């Protein structure tokens, strides 16, 4: 009994450390960039840069609709069952809500960063979906994969900021590069998550067959 409790305790500690590190690397990269840019950018440009992230951090939780927080409280099996229960119309309503907020965010960025509508629109769309997928991967306990991906993303995030400031700097170019690495992270999450979902679905089917035969 004591060995079982110790194993559960170690597992909980290990998961907590992984989740901490998953959040730590992007936060560290962001803090380093803020310090670096605050000392090297002019006041107006730095203010515009800060404003982009402030508005993104205000709008993305609304865009996620709390899904990224909600899913973490349940097991993978329950999440899969819940996804089946949700109706097509409900998915459509959420999709329209997400696109509406992406449109609002894009409208707010067009003038400050001198860009077109598409870039900030897609930026928030990818960012919000990535946050939800990351939460799902945490639920499926794919913590090492998330940690590696986030470490690589954070490294690229910092290096892009550093490189562009040393060369031709433009907020539009900066956020274009950041969008690219965000999209790559999204695809990496999907590449890992889809097989996980299929594996759990197959396990559920086998369990149902086994229960049917037992009856």
C-alpha positions in Angstrom: 0.0 0.0 0.0 2.8 2.4 0.9 4.7 1.6 -2.3 1.5 2.4 -4.3 1.1 5.7 -2.6 4.7 6.5 -3.1 4.4 5.7 -6.8 1.4 7.9 -7.2 3.2 10.7 -5.3 6.3 10.4 -7.6 4.1 10.4 -10.7 2.3 13.6 -9.5 5.6 15.3 -8.7 7.0 14.3 -12.1 3.9 15.6 -14.0 4.0 18.8 -12.0 7.7 19.4 -12.9 7.0 18.7 -16.6 4.0 21.1 -16.7 6.0 23.7 -14.9 8.8 23.4 -17.5 6.3 23.4 -20.4 5.2 26.9 -19.2 8.6 28.0 -18.1 10.5 28.0 -21.4 8.0 30.2 -23.4 7.7 32.6 -20.4 11.5 32.8 -20.0 11.9 33.6 -23.8 9.2 36.2 -23.6 10.8 37.9 -20.5 14.2 37.9 -22.1 12.8 39.5 -25.3 10.9 42.1 -23.3 14.1 43.1 -21.5 16.2 43.1 -24.7 13.7 45.1 -26.7 12.9 47.6 -24.0 16.6 48.6 -24.2 17.0 48.6 -27.9 13.7 49.7 -29.5 12.4 53.3 -29.6 9.5 54.0 -27.3 6.7 54.0 -30.0 7.8 50.7 -31.6 8.2 49.0 -28.2 4.8 50.3 -27.1 3.2 48.9 -30.3 5.0 45.5 -29.8 3.8 45.4 -26.2 0.3 46.4 -27.1 0.1 43.4 -29.6 0.8 40.9 -26.8 -1.4 42.6 -24.3 -4.4 42.5 -26.6 -3.5 38.9 -27.6 -3.4 37.8 -24.0 -6.7 39.5 -23.3 -8.5 38.1 -26.3 -7.1 34.5 -26.6 -8.8 33.2 -23.4 -12.1 34.4 -24.9 -11.2 32.8 -28.2 -10.5 29.5 -26.4 -13.9 29.8 -24.7 -12.3 28.3 -21.5 -11.9 24.9 -23.4 -8.1 24.9 -22.6 -9.0 25.0 -18.9 -12.0 22.8 -19.0 -10.4 19.8 -20.7 -7.6 19.4 -18.2 -10.1 18.5 -15.4 -11.2 15.3 -17.2 -9.7 12.0 -18.4 -8.8 11.3 -22.1 -11.7 8.8 -22.3 -14.2 11.3 -21.1 -12.9 14.0 -23.5 -13.3 11.7 -26.4 -16.9 10.8 -25.4 -17.7 14.5 -24.9 -16.4 15.3 -28.3 -18.8 12.8 -29.8 -21.8 14.2 -27.8 -21.2 17.8 -28.9 -23.5 18.6 -31.9 -22.4 19.9 -35.2 -24.3 23.1 -34.6 -22.4 23.7 -31.4 -19.1 23.3 -33.1 -20.3 25.7 -35.8 -21.3 28.3 -33.1 -17.9 28.1 -31.5 -16.2 28.3 -34.9 -18.1 31.6 -35.6 -17.2 32.9 -32.2 -13.5 32.1 -32.7 -13.5 33.7 -36.2 -15.3 36.8 -34.9 -12.7 37.4 -32.2 -9.9 36.8 -34.7 -11.5 39.4 -36.9 -11.7 41.9 -34.0 -8.0 41.3 -33.1 -6.9 41.7 -36.7 -8.8 45.0 -37.0 -7.0 46.3 -33.9 -3.6 45.4 -35.4 -3.8 46.7 -39.0 -2.8 50.3 -38.3 -0.3 49.8 -35.4 1.9 47.2 -37.0 1.3 48.3 -40.6 0.0 45.0 -41.9 -2.9 43.4 -43.7 -5.9 41.8 -42.1 -4.8 38.2 -42.7 -1.6 38.1 -40.6 -3.1 39.0 -37.2 -6.3 37.1 -38.0 -4.4 33.9 -38.6 -2.0 34.6 -35.7 -4.8 34.6 -33.1 -6.5 31.6 -34.8 -3.3 29.5 -34.7 -2.4 30.7 -31.2 -5.8 29.8 -29.7 -6.0 26.4 -31.3 -2.5 25.6 -30.2 -3.4 26.5 -26.6 -6.3 24.1 -26.7 -4.2 21.3 -28.3 -1.5 21.8 -25.7 -4.1 21.3 -23.0 -5.4 18.1 -24.7 -1.8 16.8 -24.9 -1.4 17.4 -21.2 -4.6 15.4 -20.6 -3.2 12.5 -22.7 0.0 12.8 -20.6 2.3 13.5 -23.6 4.3 15.8 -21.5 7.8 15.0 -22.8 6.7 15.8 -26.4 5.2 19.1 -25.4 8.3 20.0 -23.4 10.6 19.3 -26.4 8.4 21.2 -28.8 8.0 24.2 -26.4 11.8 24.3 -25.8 12.4 24.4 -29.6 9.6 27.0 -30.1 11.0 29.2 -27.3 14.5 29.0 -28.7 13.2 30.0 -32.1 11.1 32.8 -30.6 14.1 34.4 -29.0 16.4 33.9 -31.9 14.0 35.5 -34.4 13.6 38.6 -32.1 17.4 38.8 -31.7 18.2 38.3 -35.4 15.7 40.8 -36.8 16.8 43.5 -34.4 20.3 43.0 -35.6 19.2 43.2 -39.2 16.2 44.9 -41.0 13.6 45.2 -38.3 9.9 45.5 -39.0 7.0 44.5 -36.8 5.2 43.0 -39.7 8.1 40.8 -40.6 8.7 39.9 -37.0 5.1 38.7 -36.5 5.2 36.9 -39.8 8.1 34.8 -38.6 6.5 34.3 -35.3 3.3 33.1 -37.1 5.4 30.6 -39.0 6.9 29.0 -35.9 3.5 29.1 -34.2 2.0 27.2 -37.2 4.8 24.7 -37.1 4.2 24.1 -33.4 0.4 23.6 -34.1 1.2 21.0 -36.7 3.6 19.3 -34.4 0.9 19.1 -31.7 -1.6 17.7 -34.3 0.9 15.1 -35.4 1.3 13.8 -31.9 -2.3 14.2 -30.7 -4.2 12.5 -33.6 -2.6 9.1 -33.1 -3.2 9.4 -29.4 -6.9 10.0 -29.9 -7.1 7.1 -32.4 -5.4 4.8 -29.9 -7.8 5.7 -27.1 -10.8 5.3 -29.5 -9.6 1.8 -30.4 -9.1 0.9 -26.8 -12.6 2.0 -26.0 -14.0 -0.1 -28.9 -12.1 -3.2 -27.7 -13.3 -2.6 -24.1 -16.9 -2.4 -25.4 -16.5 -5.6 -27.4 -15.0 -7.3 -24.3 -17.9 -6.1 -22.1 -20.5 -7.3 -24.7 -18.9 -10.8 -24.8 -18.8 -11.0 -21.0 -22.6 -10.4 -20.9 
